[in-house]
Amino acid sequence: MLCKTLFLMLFLVTSSSISHAEIIFKVAYENASQYPNYVGDTSEILEPKPGVAVELVKLLEDYIPDFKVKFYRFPWKQCLLQLKEGELDGIFNGSFSQQRLAAGTYPWKDGAVDPSRRLTTMSYHFYRLKGSKFTWDGHKVSGFTGKIGTPVAFSIEADLKKMGLPILSARDIHANFSNLLRGKVDALALQDVTGDYHIQRKSGLKSIEKVFPPLKTKPYYLMLSRQFKSKYPELSEKIWNTIAILREEKLKELTKGYY
């Protein structure tokens, strides 16, 4: 009888520990500033203001029981690679592309990506030297004979190639601006949160200006690894559903703290 009682107690304790085991969610974002989404050209997680998107993802801990978020920062190309290998459970901010389906998963509905469960929305713009003949009318570019600079492994690379535009991808934002200032490219295609942030804060970039209208506006997502989605299908949907709620309820207020 005593043995049965001890066995039952051990079973209950073990079952309780399994059912309440904390899930460590390993998620990464780029090690370059995308103000205000994430702050600093560094691999460190800056506190107390790491960025709006970082704070929003961190809030998942308050909405999902036994869920702990652990952040990492890498070059974006490395983020995608580690997501594909299952070394990371999630990455952000990732716009949708068919090519990235080989690396990870997006929130899905009715056979297509679900923008209602996006993390945020951003626009790409061209940036040129002041006085440049480069123009963009919303449909086509003119006044250039060279290449368009882009960040490496960003989805805008494929968009520009579809437009028939030659590109020169650079490893980081500083190399992109250097290529433009040195005449290696005629214009840059950048997310405006990144382009605007650097131009407004760095005196050496005052000769660069933003081109209107926007090149492209895209929803951006918290991508999950296929391995994590397969292991935790219900939790994955809950994560994306919660992101949609947090975006509507918290994003605007969080953003105010960065301006």
C-alpha positions as CSV (number, residue, x, y, z in Angstrom):
1,M,0.0,0.0,0.0
2,L,2.8,2.4,0.9
3,C,4.6,1.6,-2.4
4,K,1.4,2.4,-4.3
5,T,1.0,5.7,-2.4
6,L,4.6,6.7,-3.1
7,F,4.2,5.8,-6.8
8,L,1.0,7.8,-7.1
9,M,2.6,10.9,-5.4
10,L,5.6,10.6,-7.7
11,F,3.3,10.3,-10.7
12,L,1.4,13.4,-9.8
13,V,4.5,15.4,-9.1
14,T,6.1,14.3,-12.4
15,S,2.9,15.0,-14.4
16,S,2.5,18.4,-12.8
17,S,6.1,19.3,-13.7
18,I,5.6,18.2,-17.3
19,S,2.3,20.0,-17.8
20,H,3.7,23.2,-16.3
21,A,7.2,23.0,-17.9
22,E,8.3,26.4,-19.0
23,I,8.9,26.7,-22.8
24,I,12.0,28.8,-23.7
25,F,11.2,30.5,-26.9
26,K,14.4,31.4,-28.7
27,V,13.8,34.4,-31.0
28,A,16.2,36.6,-33.0
29,Y,16.2,39.9,-34.8
30,E,18.7,41.8,-36.8
31,N,21.9,43.2,-35.2
32,A,21.4,46.6,-37.0
33,S,19.1,49.4,-36.0
34,Q,15.6,49.5,-37.4
35,Y,14.4,52.4,-35.3
36,P,12.0,52.3,-33.5
37,N,11.5,48.5,-34.0
38,Y,14.9,47.6,-32.6
39,V,17.7,49.9,-31.4
40,G,21.4,49.9,-31.9
41,D,23.9,48.5,-34.4
42,T,25.0,45.8,-32.0
43,S,24.6,42.1,-31.2
44,E,23.6,43.1,-27.6
45,I,20.0,43.3,-26.4
46,L,19.8,47.0,-25.3
47,E,17.9,47.8,-22.1
48,P,15.7,49.3,-21.0
49,K,14.7,50.4,-24.5
50,P,15.5,47.6,-26.9
51,G,12.9,48.6,-29.5
52,V,9.2,48.6,-30.0
53,A,9.0,45.2,-31.8
54,V,11.3,43.7,-29.1
55,E,9.1,45.0,-26.3
56,L,6.0,43.7,-28.1
57,V,7.3,40.2,-28.5
58,K,8.5,40.2,-24.9
59,L,4.9,40.9,-23.9
60,L,4.0,37.4,-25.1
61,E,5.2,36.2,-21.7
62,D,2.4,38.1,-20.0
63,Y,-0.3,36.5,-22.2
64,I,0.9,32.9,-22.6
65,P,1.4,30.8,-19.4
66,D,4.8,29.1,-18.8
67,F,6.3,30.9,-21.8
68,K,9.7,32.6,-21.6
69,V,11.2,34.6,-24.4
70,K,15.0,34.6,-25.0
71,F,16.3,37.2,-27.5
72,Y,19.3,37.0,-29.8
73,R,20.7,39.4,-32.5
74,F,22.4,38.3,-35.7
75,P,22.8,39.5,-39.3
76,W,19.5,39.0,-41.0
77,K,20.9,36.3,-43.3
78,Q,22.1,34.3,-40.3
79,C,18.7,34.7,-38.6
80,L,17.0,33.1,-41.6
81,L,19.6,30.3,-41.7
82,Q,19.3,29.5,-38.0
83,L,15.5,29.5,-38.3
84,K,15.7,27.0,-41.2
85,E,18.0,24.7,-39.2
86,G,15.7,24.9,-36.1
87,E,18.4,26.5,-34.0
88,L,15.9,29.4,-33.5
89,D,12.2,29.1,-32.8
90,G,11.3,32.5,-34.3
91,I,12.7,35.6,-36.0
92,F,11.3,39.1,-36.7
93,N,10.6,41.3,-38.6
94,G,10.2,39.2,-41.7
95,S,8.0,40.2,-44.7
96,F,6.4,37.4,-46.7
97,S,8.1,35.8,-49.7
98,Q,7.7,32.4,-51.3
99,Q,11.5,31.8,-51.0
100,R,11.3,32.2,-47.2
101,L,8.8,29.4,-46.9
102,A,11.9,27.2,-47.1
103,A,13.3,28.8,-44.0
104,G,10.2,29.1,-41.8
105,T,6.5,29.6,-41.4
106,Y,4.0,32.5,-41.2
107,P,0.5,32.8,-39.8
108,W,-1.7,31.3,-42.4
109,K,-5.4,31.5,-43.3
110,D,-7.4,30.1,-46.3
111,G,-4.2,29.0,-48.1
112,A,-2.4,32.3,-47.8
113,V,-0.4,34.4,-45.4
114,D,-2.6,36.2,-42.9
115,P,-1.8,39.9,-42.7
116,S,-4.3,40.4,-39.8
117,R,-1.7,38.6,-37.6
118,R,1.2,40.7,-38.8
119,L,3.6,42.2,-36.2
120,T,3.9,45.6,-38.0
121,T,3.8,47.4,-41.3
122,M,6.7,49.2,-43.0
123,S,7.5,50.9,-46.3
124,Y,10.5,50.8,-48.6
125,H,11.7,54.0,-50.2
126,F,14.4,54.9,-52.6
127,Y,17.2,57.2,-51.3
128,R,19.4,59.3,-53.6
129,L,22.0,62.0,-53.4
130,K,20.5,65.5,-53.5
131,G,20.7,66.8,-57.1
132,S,20.7,63.3,-58.5
133,K,18.7,62.7,-61.8
134,F,17.4,59.5,-60.3
135,T,13.5,59.6,-60.2
136,W,10.7,57.2,-59.2
137,D,7.1,57.9,-60.2
138,G,5.5,55.0,-58.4
139,H,5.8,52.7,-61.5
140,K,9.2,53.1,-63.0
141,V,12.6,54.6,-62.3
142,S,14.6,56.8,-64.6
143,G,17.7,58.9,-64.7
144,F,20.2,56.3,-63.7
145,T,22.8,54.1,-65.4
146,G,24.2,52.1,-62.5
147,K,22.8,49.9,-59.8
148,I,20.4,50.1,-56.8
149,G,21.9,49.3,-53.4
150,T,20.1,47.0,-51.1
151,P,20.6,45.2,-47.7
152,V,21.7,41.6,-48.3
153,A,19.0,38.9,-47.9
154,F,16.2,41.4,-47.6
155,S,13.0,40.7,-49.7
156,I,13.4,43.9,-51.6
157,E,16.2,42.3,-53.6
158,A,13.8,40.0,-55.3
159,D,11.3,42.8,-55.9
160,L,13.9,45.0,-57.6
161,K,15.1,42.0,-59.8
162,K,11.4,41.5,-60.9
163,M,11.4,45.1,-62.0
164,G,14.5,44.4,-64.1
165,L,16.8,46.7,-62.0
166,P,20.4,45.7,-61.3
167,I,21.3,45.6,-57.7
168,L,24.4,45.7,-55.4
169,S,23.7,44.2,-52.0
170,A,25.7,45.2,-49.0
171,R,26.3,43.5,-45.7
172,D,24.9,46.4,-43.6
173,I,23.4,49.9,-43.7
174,H,26.8,51.6,-43.3
175,A,28.2,49.9,-46.4
176,N,25.0,50.8,-48.3
177,F,25.4,54.5,-47.5
178,S,29.1,54.4,-48.3
179,N,28.3,52.9,-51.7
180,L,25.9,55.7,-52.5
181,L,28.2,58.4,-51.3
182,R,31.1,57.0,-53.4
183,G,28.9,56.6,-56.5
184,K,29.0,52.8,-56.6
185,V,25.2,52.9,-56.7
186,D,22.8,55.5,-58.0
187,A,20.2,55.0,-55.3
188,L,19.4,52.8,-52.3
189,A,16.2,50.8,-51.6
190,L,15.7,50.8,-47.8
191,Q,13.0,50.4,-45.2
192,D,12.2,54.0,-44.4
193,V,12.4,53.5,-40.6
194,T,16.0,52.6,-41.1
195,G,16.9,55.1,-43.8
196,D,15.2,58.1,-42.1
197,Y,16.7,57.3,-38.7
198,H,20.3,57.3,-40.0
199,I,19.9,60.4,-42.2
200,Q,18.4,62.4,-39.4
201,R,21.1,61.5,-36.9
202,K,24.3,61.4,-38.9
203,S,25.9,64.6,-40.2
204,G,27.8,62.8,-42.9
205,L,24.5,61.7,-44.6
206,K,23.0,65.2,-45.1
207,S,23.6,65.0,-48.8
208,I,21.1,62.1,-49.1
209,E,17.4,62.5,-49.5
210,K,14.3,60.2,-49.5
211,V,12.4,59.7,-52.7
212,F,8.5,59.7,-52.9
213,P,6.2,57.9,-53.4
214,P,7.0,54.7,-51.4
215,L,8.6,51.9,-53.4
216,K,6.6,49.2,-51.6
217,T,4.6,48.8,-48.4
218,K,4.6,45.5,-46.7
219,P,3.3,43.7,-43.6
220,Y,6.0,42.2,-41.4
221,Y,5.7,39.0,-39.3
222,L,7.1,37.0,-36.4
223,M,8.2,33.9,-38.4
224,L,8.4,30.6,-36.6
225,S,10.6,27.6,-37.5
226,R,9.0,24.6,-39.1
227,Q,10.4,22.5,-36.2
228,F,8.7,24.6,-33.6
229,K,5.4,24.8,-35.5
230,S,5.4,21.0,-35.9
231,K,6.1,20.4,-32.2
232,Y,3.8,23.1,-30.9
233,P,1.0,23.6,-33.5
234,E,-1.6,25.0,-31.0
235,L,0.9,27.2,-29.3
236,S,2.2,28.6,-32.6
237,E,-1.3,29.7,-33.5
238,K,-1.7,31.2,-30.0
239,I,1.5,33.2,-30.5
240,W,0.4,34.7,-33.8
241,N,-3.1,35.4,-32.4
242,T,-1.6,37.1,-29.4
243,I,0.7,39.2,-31.6
244,A,-2.3,40.5,-33.5
245,I,-3.9,41.5,-30.2
246,L,-0.8,43.1,-28.9
247,R,-0.3,45.1,-32.1
248,E,-3.7,46.6,-31.9
249,E,-3.7,47.2,-28.1
250,K,0.0,48.1,-27.3
251,L,2.0,49.0,-30.4
252,K,1.0,52.7,-30.7
253,E,1.6,53.3,-27.0
254,L,4.9,51.5,-27.0
255,T,6.0,53.6,-30.1
256,K,5.3,56.9,-28.2
257,G,8.1,56.0,-25.8
258,Y,10.7,56.2,-28.6
259,Y,9.9,59.7,-29.8
